[in-house]
Amino acid sequence: MPFQEFFKAESFSGILLISFMLIALVWANSPWSESYTALWNTPLQVGVGTFEINKPLLLWINDGLMAVFFLVVGLEIKRELLIGELTSLKKALFPIAAAVGGMVFPAAIYLLFNATGSGQSGWGIPMATDIAFALGVLALLGKRAPLQLKIFLTAVAIVDDLGAVLVIAIFYTEKIVWASLAVAGVVFAVLMFMQWIGVRKPLPYGLLGIVLWLAFLKSGVHATIAGVLLAITIPATTLIDRKGFVDQVRHFLDMFERDGIRDGATFTTKKQRALLQSIEDCTNAVEAPLQQLEHGLHPWVAYFIMPVFALANAGVDLRTNILTALTHPITLGIIFGLVAGKQIGITFMAWLVTRLKLSNKIRGVSWRQIYGASLLAGIGFTMSLFIANLAFSDPVLLGYAKVGILAASAISAGLGWVVLSRNGPGKIKPLAKVEA
C-alpha cells in the first residue's frame, strides 16, 4: 500500500532526524563548539557575471535545500487534495478542523506570553508539526498505533504545512522588491501554461523552477515559497489508465517473446530494444509526473535535507543561562503553545465538527488515540525551527526559541508515547467506512 511505504520512509526519517538533532546538541555543547558555529557561517558565493549570491552555508541550507523540502510538501498537499484524505469536504473536514485548531490555539497561547515586546513576532513558531518526527514516534509504538491513526496524523500535518506556508508567505516576508516579484509571477504563469499544454518532461520544470527560486530570493518573499508554487504546476494526470497500461505492455511482451528468446543470449535484437523502449514509454505514461517527482525527491528530503537542516539548526549552547532561557516568555510561549495548544486545539476542534455533524470520526480510531496524536502534533521541530529563523534575527532570542522548540518537542513526544502506549494492539479496519 502506498501510504504504508510512505509511513515507513517518514518514520525512519524521524529517527534519523532525532539522531542528527542529538549530534548537533552534543557538538554545540562540546569543547569543539566553535567549529560548529564556524562551519555554518562559512561564506559560499555563486555568481555569473554581475549576478551573484553570497550567503553563509546556513542560509544556503535554509533558503536553498529547504526550497526542495517545500517542493515535496507542495506535492504532498496537491496529492492529498486530488486522491488522498482531503478529496471530499465532509471526509476532509475532520482532519482540517483538527489542524486549524492545532494552529490557532498554539498561536493564541504563545501571544498570552508575548503580547508585546521582542518576542511578539514568534507567534507562528508553535503552529507547526513535524510529521517525520511524529510518525517516528508512532513507528516505535508498533501495532498500538493503527494505520488509520497514522493517516489522520499525516492529514493533519499536511494541512498544518499548508497553513505554515501561508503564514510564512504573508507574515514573515521582508520588504518586497516588486520587480523581482513580477519576474516570479511571469515564470509561474509560464509554468502553469506548460502544465496546460501537457508538458511532462521534468527538465523544463526544473530549469524554470530554479529561475522562480532566484526571483523569490531577490524579491523579499521567502525563497522556499517557490518550491510550493512549482509543485502546483507539476502535472497530476496520466496519459493512459492502468488497464490500458496492462493491455499495451502485455502486447509488447508477447511481441518480444515471438521475436525469439535464446538461452544464454547476452544482447537483445533491434526489434526487442524498440519493444523495451515502448514498455518504458508505457511505464512513464501510466504514472503522473507529480507522483514520479514526489517519489524521486522524497528520499533526498527525508534522508539528506531534513537531517542536514537539523544538524545546522538544532545546535543550541545549553551550558550558560539555561535557567534564563527556560523562564523567558519566548521559551514559555513555545512550550505551552506546542504542548498545551496542540492537544487542546486538535482534540476540541475534531470533537466539535463531529458534535455538529459536519464530519465523522475515522472508524478504528478512539478519542483517546486522537488525543494521543494531538500530543505528538506538539513535536514542532523542523518547521518550527524554520519559522524561528524567520521570526528572530537576534541570536539570543533565536536561542530562546530553539530551547523552547526542543523542550516542547521532547515533552510532546514523551506524553504522546505514554498516552498511546497504553492502548492495546489496534485492529486495522476498512478505511472507506466511517462511524457516525
C-alpha distance (Angstrom), angle and dihedral (degrees) to the residues before:
residue distance angle dihedral
M1 . . .
P2 3.86 . .
F3 3.81 94.4 .
Q4 3.81 92.0 52.3
E5 3.82 89.5 53.4
F6 3.81 88.6 48.3
F7 3.81 90.8 49.3
K8 3.80 93.1 50.7
A9 3.81 90.5 51.0
E10 3.80 93.2 46.3
S11 3.80 94.5 45.7
F12 3.81 92.6 51.3
S13 3.80 88.9 45.4
G14 3.80 88.4 54.6
I15 3.79 91.6 53.2
L16 3.81 89.7 48.1
L17 3.80 89.2 48.9
I18 3.81 91.5 53.8
S19 3.80 90.2 49.7
F20 3.82 93.8 52.6
M21 3.80 91.1 44.6
L22 3.81 89.6 55.7
I23 3.82 91.0 47.0
A24 3.82 89.6 52.6
L25 3.81 92.3 49.3
V26 3.79 93.5 47.8
W27 3.81 92.2 45.6
A28 3.83 93.3 48.0
N29 3.81 91.0 50.5
S30 3.80 97.2 42.7
P31 3.82 130.8 92.1
W32 3.83 85.4 -95.6
S33 3.81 94.7 58.7
E34 3.81 92.0 118.8
S35 3.80 90.1 61.5
Y36 3.82 88.9 53.6
T37 3.82 91.5 56.1
A38 3.79 93.5 40.5
L39 3.81 93.2 52.1
W40 3.80 95.7 56.0
N41 3.81 92.1 42.8
T42 3.81 91.9 55.4
P43 3.83 106.6 126.6
L44 3.80 118.1 -124.9
Q45 3.79 121.7 -170.2
V46 3.80 127.4 -164.4
G47 3.77 122.5 176.3
V48 3.79 148.7 148.7
G49 3.81 116.7 -151.7
T50 3.79 109.4 -45.5
F51 3.81 92.7 -14.3
E52 3.79 113.8 91.0
I53 3.79 141.8 155.9
N54 3.79 116.3 -151.3
K55 3.80 114.8 -178.0
P56 3.79 137.7 144.9
L57 3.81 116.1 -101.7
L58 3.81 90.9 -104.2
L59 3.80 92.0 61.3
W60 3.82 92.5 45.4
I61 3.81 85.2 58.7
N62 3.82 96.5 42.5
D63 3.82 96.6 41.2
G64 3.80 100.9 28.1
L65 3.79 112.8 30.2
M66 3.80 91.3 34.6
A67 3.81 89.4 57.7
V68 3.82 85.8 67.0
F69 3.82 88.6 48.7
F70 3.82 89.0 53.7
L71 3.81 90.2 47.1
V72 3.80 89.2 58.8
V73 3.83 90.1 44.6
G74 3.81 88.4 53.6
L75 3.81 92.0 48.7
E76 3.82 90.3 50.4
I77 3.81 91.4 49.8
K78 3.81 91.9 49.3
R79 3.83 91.5 47.4
E80 3.81 92.3 50.1
L81 3.81 90.8 49.9
L82 3.81 91.4 51.0
I83 3.81 105.4 38.0
G84 3.80 109.7 -6.1
E85 3.79 139.0 75.1
L86 3.82 92.6 -54.3
T87 3.82 99.0 57.4
S88 3.82 98.1 106.5
L89 3.81 126.9 36.1
K90 3.80 97.3 -127.3
K91 3.79 92.6 45.3
A92 3.80 92.0 45.3
L93 3.79 98.0 42.8
F94 3.82 93.9 79.0
P95 3.85 96.2 60.2
I96 3.84 92.2 32.1
A97 3.81 92.9 55.2
A98 3.80 90.3 44.7
A99 3.82 91.0 50.6
V100 3.83 93.3 47.6
G101 3.80 89.8 50.9
G102 3.79 88.1 47.8
M103 3.80 90.0 56.4
V104 3.81 102.9 39.1
F105 3.81 98.9 46.0
P106 3.83 96.3 49.1
A107 3.82 91.5 48.3
A108 3.81 90.9 48.8
I109 3.81 92.6 48.9
Y110 3.81 90.7 48.3
L111 3.82 90.3 53.4
L112 3.81 90.2 52.5
F113 3.81 85.7 67.2
N114 3.81 96.2 35.5
A115 3.79 107.4 31.0
T116 3.79 88.7 138.6
G117 3.77 136.5 9.4
S118 3.77 136.3 49.3
G119 3.80 95.3 -37.9
Q120 3.80 97.5 57.2
S121 3.81 94.7 97.0
G122 3.81 92.0 61.1
W123 3.80 95.8 74.1
G124 3.82 91.6 110.5
I125 3.81 93.8 58.8
P126 3.85 99.5 81.3
M127 3.82 92.5 44.8
A128 3.81 92.8 78.9
T129 3.82 132.3 91.1
D130 3.80 124.7 -159.7
I131 3.80 103.4 -140.1
A132 3.82 95.4 -171.7
F133 3.80 92.4 52.4
A134 3.84 92.6 44.7
L135 3.82 94.1 47.8
G136 3.80 88.4 47.4
V137 3.80 88.7 61.6
L138 3.82 90.9 45.8
A139 3.81 89.3 52.3
L140 3.79 89.8 58.1
L141 3.82 89.3 55.3
G142 3.81 92.2 61.0
K143 3.81 114.9 -172.7
R144 3.79 92.2 -2.2
A145 3.80 86.1 79.0
P146 3.84 108.0 59.8
L147 3.79 120.7 -145.5
Q148 3.81 91.7 -110.8
L149 3.81 90.2 59.4
K150 3.81 90.8 52.9
I151 3.80 90.4 50.2
F152 3.83 90.9 48.9
L153 3.80 92.7 50.4
T154 3.81 91.1 46.3
A155 3.83 91.8 50.9
V156 3.82 90.5 48.7
A157 3.81 91.0 49.4
I158 3.83 92.5 48.8
V159 3.82 91.8 52.6
D160 3.80 86.6 44.6
D161 3.83 89.6 53.7
L162 3.81 90.4 51.3
G163 3.80 89.4 51.9
A164 3.81 90.8 48.7
V165 3.81 91.0 51.2
L166 3.82 90.8 52.8
V167 3.81 91.7 46.5
I168 3.81 91.3 50.9
A169 3.81 92.8 47.0
I170 3.81 95.6 46.7
F171 3.80 106.8 30.7
Y172 3.81 106.1 24.5
T173 3.77 98.8 50.5
E174 3.79 121.2 122.7
K175 3.82 124.7 -143.6
I176 3.80 106.4 -42.9
V177 3.80 121.3 -121.3
W178 3.80 99.1 -153.0
A179 3.81 96.1 -163.3
S180 3.81 91.7 58.4
L181 3.80 90.9 43.8
A182 3.82 89.0 52.4
V183 3.82 89.6 53.4
A184 3.81 88.7 50.8
G185 3.81 89.4 51.0
V186 3.82 92.2 52.2
V187 3.81 92.2 48.0
F188 3.81 91.1 48.6
A189 3.83 89.7 50.6
V190 3.82 90.2 51.8
L191 3.82 90.1 50.1
M192 3.81 91.1 51.0
F193 3.83 89.7 48.9
M194 3.82 89.7 51.5
Q195 3.79 89.4 53.2
W196 3.81 90.9 48.2
I197 3.82 94.6 52.1
G198 3.80 91.3 47.2
V199 3.82 105.3 -105.0
R200 3.80 105.3 167.2
K201 3.82 105.2 167.8
P202 3.83 112.2 109.1
L203 3.84 96.6 -141.1
P204 3.86 98.0 73.3
Y205 3.81 90.5 47.4
G206 3.79 90.9 47.6
L207 3.80 94.7 50.3
L208 3.79 94.3 45.9
G209 3.81 88.8 43.3
I210 3.82 89.1 60.5
V211 3.82 90.2 50.3
L212 3.82 89.2 48.7
W213 3.82 90.3 51.1
L214 3.82 92.1 49.5
A215 3.81 91.2 49.3
F216 3.80 91.7 51.8
L217 3.80 90.6 44.5
K218 3.80 89.7 58.8
S219 3.84 94.9 38.2
G220 3.80 100.4 69.1
V221 3.82 92.3 -117.6
H222 3.78 107.2 112.1
A223 3.80 110.1 -88.8
T224 3.80 94.8 -132.8
I225 3.82 89.4 71.2
A226 3.81 85.3 73.7
G227 3.80 88.4 68.5
V228 3.81 92.7 57.7
L229 3.81 93.3 45.5
L230 3.81 91.1 49.1
A231 3.82 89.3 52.1
I232 3.81 90.1 56.0
T233 3.81 90.3 59.7
I234 3.83 97.5 49.8
P235 3.85 109.2 108.0
A236 3.78 115.0 -110.3
T237 3.81 98.1 -170.5
T238 3.79 132.0 95.7
L239 3.80 127.4 -135.8
I240 3.80 93.8 -139.4
D241 3.79 132.4 20.8
R242 3.79 124.4 -120.3
K243 3.80 94.4 -97.9
G244 3.79 91.1 51.2
F245 3.79 89.0 48.5
V246 3.81 92.3 53.1
D247 3.80 92.7 46.6
Q248 3.82 94.6 48.0
V249 3.80 95.6 43.8
R250 3.81 91.5 47.6
H251 3.82 88.7 51.4
F252 3.82 92.1 50.7
L253 3.82 91.9 46.2
D254 3.81 90.6 52.1
M255 3.81 89.4 51.6
F256 3.82 89.9 46.5
E257 3.81 90.3 53.7
R258 3.81 93.7 45.2
D259 3.80 89.6 54.7
G260 3.78 87.1 66.1
I261 3.79 134.6 -94.6
R262 3.80 112.0 -139.7
D263 3.79 121.3 -160.2
G264 3.79 111.4 -114.6
A265 3.82 93.3 9.0
T266 3.81 111.3 149.0
F267 3.80 100.5 -168.3
T268 3.79 132.8 49.6
T269 3.78 124.1 -130.7
K270 3.79 124.2 -104.5
K271 3.79 90.6 -104.2
Q272 3.81 92.1 48.8
R273 3.80 90.9 51.4
A274 3.80 89.3 53.5
L275 3.82 89.9 49.8
L276 3.81 91.3 50.0
Q277 3.80 89.1 52.1
S278 3.81 89.2 51.0
I279 3.82 90.1 51.8
E280 3.81 89.7 49.9
D281 3.83 89.8 50.6
C282 3.80 89.2 51.7
T283 3.80 90.0 50.4
N284 3.80 90.8 53.9
A285 3.80 92.0 44.7
V286 3.82 95.3 53.4
E287 3.82 93.6 52.8
A288 3.80 122.1 67.4
P289 3.83 115.9 -123.2
L290 3.82 87.7 -123.8
Q291 3.80 90.6 59.2
Q292 3.79 92.9 44.4
L293 3.81 93.0 50.2
E294 3.80 94.0 45.2
H295 3.80 91.0 48.7
G296 3.80 91.6 47.8
L297 3.81 97.4 46.1
H298 3.79 100.0 38.2
P299 3.83 96.7 79.0
W300 3.82 90.3 49.7
V301 3.80 91.2 51.5
A302 3.80 95.9 41.9
Y303 3.79 99.0 42.6
F304 3.82 103.2 29.1
I305 3.81 117.6 14.6
M306 3.82 98.9 44.1
P307 3.83 95.0 43.6
V308 3.83 90.8 47.7
F309 3.82 89.5 48.4
A310 3.81 89.7 51.2
L311 3.79 91.8 48.2
A312 3.81 91.6 50.6
N313 3.81 98.0 43.3
A314 3.82 109.2 29.7
G315 3.79 96.7 65.0
V316 3.81 105.1 110.9
D317 3.80 121.6 167.6
L318 3.81 103.4 -125.0
R319 3.81 96.3 173.5
T320 3.79 96.4 91.1
N321 3.82 133.9 42.0
I322 3.81 93.9 -1.4
L323 3.82 90.0 145.6
T324 3.81 90.0 52.1
A325 3.80 90.0 50.0
L326 3.80 94.2 49.0
T327 3.80 92.6 51.0
H328 3.81 97.4 43.0
P329 3.84 116.1 112.9
I330 3.83 91.4 -122.4
T331 3.80 92.2 54.8
L332 3.81 93.6 42.9
G333 3.81 92.1 46.5
I334 3.80 91.3 53.3
I335 3.81 94.5 44.5
F336 3.80 95.0 48.1
G337 3.80 91.6 38.7
L338 3.80 94.6 54.0
V339 3.82 98.9 34.6
A340 3.82 101.0 37.9
G341 3.80 102.1 19.6
K342 3.80 95.9 53.0
Q343 3.79 96.0 49.0
I344 3.82 93.6 44.5
G345 3.79 95.9 43.1
I346 3.81 98.8 43.9
T347 3.81 97.1 42.1
F348 3.81 95.4 42.5
M349 3.80 96.3 47.2
A350 3.82 92.6 44.4
W351 3.82 89.1 51.6
L352 3.81 92.2 45.1
V353 3.82 96.9 55.5
T354 3.81 90.6 49.4
R355 3.80 91.0 46.1
L356 3.80 89.8 52.5
K357 3.84 88.9 46.0
L358 3.81 91.0 -123.5
S359 3.80 91.3 126.8
N360 3.79 141.7 -1.2
K361 3.77 131.7 -111.7
I362 3.78 113.0 -111.3
R363 3.78 111.0 -97.4
G364 3.79 114.9 -116.5
V365 3.82 94.0 30.9
S366 3.80 120.3 97.0
W367 3.79 125.3 -148.7
R368 3.79 88.2 -111.7
Q369 3.80 89.3 58.1
I370 3.81 91.6 47.4
Y371 3.80 88.1 51.9
G372 3.80 89.4 49.6
A373 3.81 90.1 50.6
S374 3.82 89.4 50.2
L375 3.80 88.2 56.8
L376 3.81 91.1 51.5
A377 3.81 88.5 50.1
G378 3.81 85.4 67.2
I379 3.80 87.3 74.7
G380 3.79 96.9 101.5
F381 3.80 103.1 163.0
T382 3.85 112.1 128.5
M383 3.82 100.4 32.7
S384 3.82 92.9 32.8
L385 3.82 91.2 52.9
F386 3.79 88.9 47.2
I387 3.82 93.4 52.9
A388 3.82 90.8 43.3
N389 3.81 89.1 59.2
L390 3.81 88.7 53.8
A391 3.80 95.0 44.3
F392 3.80 99.8 49.4
S393 3.78 128.4 42.5
D394 3.82 91.3 170.9
P395 3.84 106.2 91.9
V396 3.82 91.5 -147.3
L397 3.81 93.1 55.3
L398 3.80 90.0 42.8
G399 3.80 88.6 53.1
Y400 3.83 90.7 53.2
A401 3.80 89.2 50.1
K402 3.80 92.3 50.7
V403 3.81 91.4 50.0
G404 3.81 88.9 51.9
I405 3.80 92.8 48.2
L406 3.81 93.8 48.7
A407 3.80 93.5 45.0
A408 3.82 93.7 46.1
S409 3.81 92.4 46.7
A410 3.82 91.5 50.8
I411 3.82 92.6 47.1
S412 3.82 92.8 46.0
A413 3.80 92.2 48.4
G414 3.80 91.2 49.5
L415 3.81 95.6 46.6
G416 3.81 92.3 44.7
W417 3.79 90.3 50.4
V418 3.83 91.9 50.6
V419 3.82 94.1 49.0
L420 3.81 96.4 44.2
S421 3.81 97.0 39.5
R422 3.81 89.7 64.0
N423 3.79 90.3 65.2
G424 3.78 119.1 94.2
P425 3.81 119.9 -123.0
G426 3.78 108.1 -57.7
K427 3.78 120.2 -125.2
I428 3.77 115.8 -129.8
K429 3.78 108.4 -125.3
P430 3.79 128.9 -174.2
L431 3.80 110.2 -71.5
A432 3.78 94.2 -146.4
K433 3.81 93.6 64.3
V434 3.77 123.7 79.9
E435 3.77 131.3 -174.0
A436 3.76 122.6 -123.9
